Amino acid sequence: MVQLEHLTAPVDAVVARMRALDTALPARDGVAVFNRVYLAVTEEIDRRLDTGEFPDPRAAAALDVRFAERYLAAVDAAAADRRPPACWRPLFQLRRHPGVRPLQFALAGINAHIGHDLALAVVDACRTLGCEPADLEDEFDRVGDLLVSLEERIREDLMPGPDLLQIADPLTHLLGSWSLERARDATWAAARALWALRHCGDVAEEFTERLDAAVGFAGRMLLTPLPD
């Protein structure tokens, strides 16, 4: 039990930070919308760690914490008037735009966090644990499966109404242009590439910057303001 508490303490700490953000931010704020989504994911991971549902709880906790720390670092950068990573900038820039719907904020945050942060978190966790990405694949898949199931619930909860079923609604086209499953597959490939390039200096840095920019571009498209 002592060992389990030692593993889950860092997860509890990031959950506490996200709960504090949830309390502090206005409900309609775009970052708040994503934060509620991510808080639900992290609380579920914490619960599963407590109940022993991860085959390697040490690896799962390390990946979860490194993953969350990247989102929280982006929040801290924006709060201090520093530039967050490119993947997060669209969400922070448009967080109060009245023409962006809550579902768009949620998906743009997921896009930034999965498309960019998760790949780097895999590398961070491998360095922390002294292992290879392949050793974290089961934990990566379990976290990914949880996110996919949550995405389905998000779409149901944040759908603006039956007009979404109309093919003319621009949000219908935006929703069809992005897939968490595809993003997760691309992230695993990016994580493996980053690990292979970890000793390549400028090449690894350029790869990371281009990944960041590409994910940011997709996020900007997801946040296109739409008419009511």
Backbone hydrogen bonds in HBPLUS format (Angstrom, degrees):
<---DONOR---> <-ACCEPTOR-->    atom                        ^
c    i                          cat <-CA-CA->   ^        H-A-AA   ^      H-
h    n   atom  resd res      DA  || num        DHA   H-A  angle D-A-AA Bond
n    s   type  num  typ     dist DA aas  dist angle  dist       angle   num
A0005-GLU N   A0001-MET O   2.93 MM   4  6.21 162.3  1.96 155.3 159.5     1
A0006-HIS N   A0002-VAL O   2.96 MM   4  6.18 148.2  2.06 143.3 152.4     2
A0007-LEU N   A0003-GLN O   3.03 MM   4  6.34 145.3  2.15 144.9 154.1     3
A0007-LEU N   A0004-LEU O   3.09 MM   3  5.07 119.7  2.47  93.6 108.4     4
A0008-THR N   A0004-LEU O   2.96 MM   4  6.22 157.9  2.01 154.8 160.3     5
A0009-ALA N   A0005-GLU O   3.04 MM   4  5.91 133.5  2.26 142.8 151.4     6
A0011-VAL N   A0008-THR O   3.06 MM   3  5.10 116.3  2.48  99.0 115.0     7
A0012-ASP N   A0008-THR O   2.83 MM   4  6.11 158.7  1.87 159.4 166.2     8
A0013-ALA N   A0009-ALA O   3.01 MM   4  6.29 145.0  2.14 145.3 154.9     9
A0014-VAL N   A0010-PRO O   3.18 MM   4  6.56 153.9  2.26 146.0 150.7    10
A0015-VAL N   A0011-VAL O   2.98 MM   4  6.22 156.9  2.03 152.4 159.6    11
A0016-ALA N   A0012-ASP O   2.94 MM   4  6.14 153.6  2.01 144.7 151.5    12
A0017-ARG N   A0013-ALA O   3.12 MM   4  6.43 151.9  2.20 142.9 149.9    13
A0018-MET N   A0014-VAL O   3.02 MM   4  6.28 159.6  2.06 148.4 153.3    14
A0019-ARG N   A0015-VAL O   2.90 MM   4  6.16 153.6  1.97 151.1 158.7    15
A0020-ALA N   A0016-ALA O   2.99 MM   4  6.21 150.9  2.07 143.8 151.6    16
A0021-LEU N   A0017-ARG O   3.01 MM   4  6.34 152.6  2.09 146.0 153.4    17
A0022-ASP N   A0018-MET O   2.92 MM   4  6.14 154.7  1.98 144.8 152.0    18
A0023-THR N   A0019-ARG O   3.06 MM   4  6.33 147.1  2.18 143.6 151.3    19
A0024-ALA N   A0020-ALA O   2.98 MM   4  6.18 151.0  2.07 145.0 153.4    20
A0025-LEU N   A0021-LEU O   2.94 MM   4  5.90 159.0  1.98 160.7 162.0    21
A0029-ASP N   A0026-PRO O   3.09 MM   3  5.40 151.8  2.17 111.2 119.8    22
A0032-ALA N   A0029-ASP O   2.99 MM   3  5.13 115.6  2.42  98.8 115.0    23
A0033-VAL N   A0029-ASP O   2.98 MM   4  6.37 149.2  2.08 152.7 162.0    24
A0030-GLY N   A0095-ARG O   2.82 MM  65  4.11 155.3  1.88 123.1 129.0    25
A0034-PHE N   A0030-GLY O   3.22 MM   4  6.54 164.7  2.25 147.0 149.2    26
A0035-ASN N   A0031-VAL O   2.79 MM   4  5.94 160.9  1.83 150.1 156.7    27
A0036-ARG N   A0032-ALA O   3.00 MM   4  6.19 154.9  2.06 149.4 153.4    28
A0037-VAL N   A0033-VAL O   3.42 MM   4  6.73 154.3  2.49 141.4 147.7    29
A0037-VAL N   A0034-PHE O   2.96 MM   3  5.10 116.0  2.39 100.3 116.3    30
A0038-TYR N   A0034-PHE O   2.89 MM   4  6.20 165.1  1.91 162.0 165.8    31
A0039-LEU N   A0035-ASN O   2.76 MM   4  5.82 152.7  1.83 148.3 156.3    32
A0040-ALA N   A0036-ARG O   3.17 MM   4  6.32 155.8  2.23 139.6 144.8    33
A0041-VAL N   A0037-VAL O   3.22 MM   4  6.61 152.4  2.30 144.3 151.6    34
A0042-THR N   A0038-TYR O   2.92 MM   4  6.18 168.1  1.94 155.2 157.7    35
A0043-GLU N   A0039-LEU O   2.87 MM   4  6.00 160.6  1.90 153.7 159.0    36
A0044-GLU N   A0040-ALA O   3.09 MM   4  6.20 149.6  2.18 138.3 146.3    37
A0045-ILE N   A0041-VAL O   2.94 MM   4  6.29 154.9  2.00 150.9 158.2    38
A0046-ASP N   A0042-THR O   2.89 MM   4  6.09 158.6  1.94 146.9 153.1    39
A0047-ARG N   A0043-GLU O   2.92 MM   4  6.16 153.6  1.99 142.8 149.9    40
A0048-ARG N   A0044-GLU O   2.95 MM   4  6.21 157.7  2.00 147.9 153.6    41
A0049-LEU N   A0045-ILE O   2.88 MM   4  6.16 146.5  1.99 148.1 157.6    42
A0050-ASP N   A0046-ASP O   2.98 MM   4  6.25 157.5  2.03 148.0 153.9    43
A0051-THR N   A0047-ARG O   3.03 MM   4  6.34 142.7  2.17 144.0 154.1    44
A0053-GLU N   A0048-ARG O   2.90 MM   5  5.17 168.5  1.91 157.1 156.7    45
A0052-GLY N   A0049-LEU O   3.18 MM   3  5.13 161.1  2.22 102.2 107.6    46
A0060-ALA N   A0056-ASP O   3.01 MM   4  6.29 164.4  2.04 157.1 162.2    47
A0061-ALA N   A0057-PRO O   2.89 MM   4  5.93 162.6  1.92 146.7 151.0    48
A0062-ALA N   A0058-ARG O   3.05 MM   4  6.17 160.0  2.09 144.6 150.3    49
A0063-LEU N   A0059-ALA O   2.97 MM   4  6.14 166.2  1.98 152.9 156.3    50
A0064-ASP N   A0060-ALA O   2.94 MM   4  6.05 162.9  1.97 147.4 152.7    51
A0065-VAL N   A0061-ALA O   2.95 MM   4  6.06 164.5  1.98 151.6 155.2    52
A0066-ARG N   A0062-ALA O   3.01 MM   4  6.11 169.7  2.02 151.6 154.9    53
A0067-PHE N   A0063-LEU O   2.96 MM   4  5.95 153.5  2.03 145.5 153.3    54
A0068-ALA N   A0064-ASP O   2.96 MM   4  6.17 166.0  1.98 149.0 152.4    55
A0069-GLU N   A0065-VAL O   2.89 MM   4  6.02 157.1  1.95 152.1 158.5    56
A0070-ARG N   A0067-PHE O   3.28 MM   3  5.70 136.9  2.48 105.2 115.1    57
A0072-LEU N   A0068-ALA O   3.01 MM   4  6.30 169.5  2.02 160.6 163.4    58
A0073-ALA N   A0069-GLU O   2.86 MM   4  5.94 143.3  2.00 139.1 148.9    59
A0074-ALA N   A0070-ARG O   3.17 MM   4  6.38 146.8  2.29 137.5 145.2    60
A0074-ALA N   A0071-TYR O   3.08 MM   3  5.17 121.1  2.44  96.7 111.3    61
A0075-VAL N   A0071-TYR O   3.03 MM   4  6.42 153.6  2.10 149.1 156.7    62
A0076-ASP N   A0072-LEU O   2.94 MM   4  6.17 159.6  1.99 145.6 150.9    63
A0077-ALA N   A0073-ALA O   2.92 MM   4  6.10 153.1  1.99 143.2 150.5    64
A0078-ALA N   A0074-ALA O   3.04 MM   4  6.27 165.2  2.06 151.2 154.2    65
A0079-ALA N   A0075-VAL O   2.98 MM   4  6.19 158.3  2.03 149.7 156.1    66
A0080-ALA N   A0076-ASP O   3.05 MM   4  6.19 136.7  2.24 141.0 151.4    67
A0080-ALA N   A0077-ALA O   3.20 MM   3  5.20 130.8  2.46  95.1 107.9    68
A0082-ARG N   A0077-ALA O   2.75 MM   5  4.80 161.3  1.78 159.1 152.4    69
A0081-ASP N   A0078-ALA O   3.13 MM   3  5.06 161.1  2.17 108.2 109.6    70
A0088-TRP N   A0085-PRO O   2.95 MM   3  5.58 145.5  2.07 118.2 127.2    71
A0092-PHE N   A0088-TRP O   3.24 MM   4  6.54 164.3  2.27 158.1 162.7    72
A0093-GLN N   A0089-ARG O   2.81 MM   4  5.90 155.3  1.87 159.6 167.1    73
A0094-LEU N   A0090-PRO O   2.95 MM   4  5.96 151.9  2.03 147.0 153.2    74
A0097-HIS N   A0094-LEU O   3.01 MM   3  5.17 170.1  2.02 116.7 119.5    75
A0100-VAL N   A0097-HIS O   3.31 MM   3  5.76 170.7  2.32 115.9 118.0    76
A0226-LEU N   A0099-GLY O   2.76 MM 127  5.30 166.1  1.78 144.5 139.5    77
A0104-GLN N   A0101-ARG O   2.93 MM   3  5.37 125.7  2.23 110.9 124.7    78
A0105-PHE N   A0101-ARG O   3.22 MM   4  6.69 154.0  2.30 151.7 159.3    79
A0106-ALA N   A0102-PRO O   3.00 MM   4  6.32 163.2  2.03 156.9 160.9    80
A0107-LEU N   A0103-LEU O   3.01 MM   4  6.21 167.4  2.02 151.1 154.0    81
A0108-ALA N   A0104-GLN O   2.86 MM   4  5.94 155.7  1.91 150.3 157.4    82
A0109-GLY N   A0105-PHE O   3.03 MM   4  6.20 156.8  2.09 148.0 153.5    83
A0110-ILE N   A0106-ALA O   3.02 MM   4  6.29 158.1  2.06 146.9 153.3    84
A0111-ASN N   A0107-LEU O   2.81 MM   4  5.95 155.2  1.87 144.9 152.1    85
A0112-ALA N   A0108-ALA O   3.02 MM   4  6.27 160.5  2.06 146.1 150.1    86
A0113-HIS N   A0109-GLY O   2.93 MM   4  6.09 164.7  1.96 151.2 155.8    87
A0114-ILE N   A0110-ILE O   2.78 MM   4  5.76 165.2  1.80 153.4 157.8    88
A0115-GLY N   A0111-ASN O   2.77 MM   4  5.39 146.8  1.88 136.4 147.2    89
A0116-HIS N   A0112-ALA O   3.19 MM   4  5.70 151.1  2.27 128.6 135.3    90
A0117-ASP N   A0112-ALA O   3.39 MM   5  6.81 163.7  2.42 149.8 153.1    91
A0118-LEU N   A0113-HIS O   2.89 MM   5  6.16 135.3  2.09 151.5 165.1    92
A0120-LEU N   A0116-HIS O   3.39 MM   4  6.74 163.8  2.42 153.3 157.4    93
A0121-ALA N   A0117-ASP O   2.77 MM   4  5.96 146.4  1.89 148.1 159.2    94
A0122-VAL N   A0118-LEU O   2.98 MM   4  6.20 147.8  2.08 147.3 153.7    95
A0123-VAL N   A0119-ALA O   3.40 MM   4  6.76 158.8  2.44 142.8 147.1    96
A0124-ASP N   A0120-LEU O   2.85 MM   4  6.14 160.4  1.89 149.0 155.2    97
A0125-ALA N   A0121-ALA O   2.80 MM   4  5.94 163.9  1.82 149.9 154.0    98
A0126-CYS N   A0122-VAL O   2.92 MM   4  6.13 154.5  1.99 146.7 154.0    99
A0127-ARG N   A0123-VAL O   3.05 MM   4  6.33 155.0  2.11 149.6 155.6   100
A0128-THR N   A0124-ASP O   2.97 MM   4  6.26 155.0  2.03 147.8 155.3   101
A0129-LEU N   A0125-ALA O   2.86 MM   4  6.01 159.7  1.90 153.4 158.2   102
A0130-GLY N   A0126-CYS O   2.75 MM   4  5.52 127.1  2.03 138.3 150.7   103
A0131-CYS N   A0126-CYS O   3.06 MM   5  4.92 152.5  2.14 131.6 139.1   104
A0135-ASP N   A0132-GLU O   2.92 MM   3  5.43 140.2  2.08 113.6 124.3   105
A0136-LEU N   A0133-PRO O   2.87 MM   3  5.29 152.4  1.94 113.1 122.0   106
A0137-GLU N   A0134-ALA O   3.31 MM   3  5.17 165.8  2.34 101.4 105.3   107
A0140-PHE N   A0136-LEU O   2.83 MM   4  6.02 162.5  1.86 160.5 166.5   108
A0141-ASP N   A0137-GLU O   2.87 MM   4  6.05 159.9  1.91 149.9 154.7   109
A0142-ARG N   A0138-ASP O   2.97 MM   4  6.21 155.1  2.03 146.1 153.0   110
A0143-VAL N   A0139-GLU O   2.96 MM   4  6.16 165.9  1.98 154.5 157.6   111
A0144-GLY N   A0140-PHE O   2.88 MM   4  6.02 156.5  1.93 145.1 152.8   112
A0145-ASP N   A0141-ASP O   2.79 MM   4  5.99 153.3  1.86 147.6 154.4   113
A0146-LEU N   A0142-ARG O   3.08 MM   4  6.30 153.7  2.16 142.1 148.9   114
A0147-LEU N   A0143-VAL O   3.01 MM   4  6.31 153.1  2.08 147.6 154.9   115
A0148-VAL N   A0144-GLY O   2.93 MM   4  6.20 155.9  1.99 150.5 156.9   116
A0149-SER N   A0145-ASP O   3.05 MM   4  6.28 164.5  2.08 149.3 152.7   117
A0150-LEU N   A0146-LEU O   2.98 MM   4  6.15 149.3  2.08 141.6 150.8   118
A0151-GLU N   A0147-LEU O   2.76 MM   4  5.98 150.1  1.85 147.2 155.8   119
A0152-GLU N   A0148-VAL O   3.21 MM   4  6.54 152.8  2.29 146.9 152.4   120
A0153-ARG N   A0149-SER O   3.38 MM   4  6.71 152.8  2.46 138.0 144.4   121
A0153-ARG N   A0150-LEU O   3.01 MM   3  5.05 113.9  2.46  96.1 112.1   122
A0154-ILE N   A0150-LEU O   2.81 MM   4  6.12 154.3  1.88 154.7 162.9   123
A0155-ARG N   A0151-GLU O   2.96 MM   4  6.21 163.5  1.99 154.4 157.2   124
A0156-GLU N   A0152-GLU O   3.20 MM   4  6.45 153.8  2.27 141.0 147.9   125
A0157-ASP N   A0153-ARG O   2.83 MM   4  6.07 162.0  1.86 153.6 158.5   126
A0158-LEU N   A0154-ILE O   2.81 MM   4  5.83 160.7  1.85 158.7 162.7   127
A0159-MET N   A0155-ARG O   3.07 MM   4  5.62 119.6  2.45 133.8 141.8   128
A0164-LEU N   A0161-GLY O   3.09 MM   3  6.04 170.5  2.10 126.4 129.5   129
A0165-LEU N   A0162-PRO O   2.95 MM   3  5.67 156.9  2.00 118.6 124.7   130
A0166-GLN N   A0163-ASP O   2.95 MM   3  5.32 158.2  1.99 109.8 117.0   131
A0169-ASP N   A0166-GLN O   3.12 MM   3  5.71 160.7  2.16 117.1 122.5   132
A0172-THR N   A0169-ASP O   2.96 MM   3  5.49 137.6  2.14 114.0 125.0   133
A0173-HIS N   A0170-PRO O   3.06 MM   3  5.33 123.1  2.39 101.6 114.9   134
A0174-LEU N   A0170-PRO O   3.12 MM   4  6.52 155.4  2.18 149.3 156.5   135
A0175-LEU N   A0171-LEU O   2.88 MM   4  6.06 164.8  1.90 154.5 157.9   136
A0176-GLY N   A0172-THR O   3.14 MM   4  6.30 146.5  2.26 137.7 146.5   137
A0177-SER N   A0174-LEU O   3.07 MM   3  5.17 150.1  2.16 101.4 110.7   138
A0183-ALA N   A0179-SER O   2.98 MM   4  6.21 158.3  2.03 146.0 152.8   139
A0184-ARG N   A0180-LEU O   2.77 MM   4  5.94 156.0  1.83 151.6 157.5   140
A0185-ASP N   A0181-GLU O   3.09 MM   4  6.36 159.2  2.13 148.0 152.9   141
A0186-ALA N   A0182-ARG O   3.00 MM   4  6.23 162.4  2.03 150.9 155.6   142
A0187-THR N   A0183-ALA O   2.89 MM   4  6.07 147.4  2.00 144.2 153.7   143
A0188-TRP N   A0184-ARG O   3.06 MM   4  6.35 154.9  2.12 150.5 155.5   144
A0189-ALA N   A0185-ASP O   3.24 MM   4  6.54 159.5  2.28 147.2 152.2   145
A0190-ALA N   A0186-ALA O   2.91 MM   4  6.15 153.0  1.98 145.0 153.1   146
A0191-ALA N   A0187-THR O   2.80 MM   4  6.03 155.4  1.86 151.7 158.2   147
A0192-ARG N   A0188-TRP O   3.07 MM   4  6.31 161.3  2.11 147.6 151.8   148
A0193-ALA N   A0189-ALA O   3.00 MM   4  6.22 155.2  2.07 144.9 152.1   149
A0194-LEU N   A0190-ALA O   2.82 MM   4  6.04 162.1  1.86 152.6 157.3   150
A0195-TRP N   A0191-ALA O   2.95 MM   4  6.16 154.8  2.02 146.5 153.4   151
A0196-ALA N   A0192-ARG O   3.00 MM   4  6.23 155.3  2.06 144.3 150.9   152
A0197-LEU N   A0193-ALA O   2.93 MM   4  6.15 138.0  2.11 143.6 155.6   153
A0198-ARG N   A0195-TRP O   3.30 MM   3  5.11 165.5  2.32 102.2 105.9   154
A0200-CYS N   A0197-LEU O   2.80 MM   3  5.13 164.4  1.82 126.8 128.1   155
A0203-VAL N   A0200-CYS O   3.14 MM   3  5.57 150.2  2.23 141.6 132.5   156
A0205-GLU N   A0201-GLY O   3.05 MM   4  6.35 159.9  2.09 153.7 160.1   157
A0206-GLU N   A0202-ASP O   2.88 MM   4  6.05 158.7  1.93 146.9 152.4   158
A0207-PHE N   A0203-VAL O   2.94 MM   4  6.14 161.2  1.97 149.3 154.7   159
A0208-THR N   A0204-ALA O   2.98 MM   4  6.18 160.6  2.02 148.2 153.2   160
A0209-GLU N   A0205-GLU O   2.96 MM   4  6.19 159.1  2.01 148.6 154.3   161
A0210-ARG N   A0206-GLU O   2.92 MM   4  6.12 160.1  1.96 152.9 158.0   162
A0211-LEU N   A0207-PHE O   2.95 MM   4  6.14 154.6  2.02 148.3 155.5   163
A0212-ASP N   A0208-THR O   2.96 MM   4  6.14 162.8  1.99 149.4 154.0   164
A0213-ALA N   A0209-GLU O   2.95 MM   4  6.18 161.8  1.99 148.6 153.1   165
A0214-ALA N   A0210-ARG O   2.95 MM   4  6.06 162.1  1.98 147.3 152.1   166
A0215-VAL N   A0211-LEU O   3.01 MM   4  6.18 163.6  2.04 153.9 158.0   167
A0216-GLY N   A0212-ASP O   2.96 MM   4  6.12 153.0  2.03 145.0 153.2   168
A0217-PHE N   A0213-ALA O   2.93 MM   4  6.18 149.1  2.02 146.8 154.7   169
A0218-ALA N   A0214-ALA O   3.13 MM   4  6.45 159.4  2.17 146.2 150.8   170
A0219-GLY N   A0215-VAL O   2.94 MM   4  6.21 153.9  2.01 146.1 153.8   171
A0220-ARG N   A0216-GLY O   2.94 MM   4  6.21 150.1  2.03 146.1 153.6   172
A0221-MET N   A0217-PHE O   3.16 MM   4  6.50 150.9  2.25 146.2 153.4   173
A0222-LEU N   A0218-ALA O   3.02 MM   4  6.36 155.8  2.08 148.6 155.3   174
A0223-LEU N   A0219-GLY O   3.13 MM   4  6.33 132.6  2.36 140.8 152.7   175
A0223-LEU N   A0220-ARG O   3.26 MM   3  5.16 134.7  2.48  92.2 104.2   176
A0224-THR N   A0221-MET O   3.19 MM   3  5.36 157.3  2.25 115.8 114.1   177
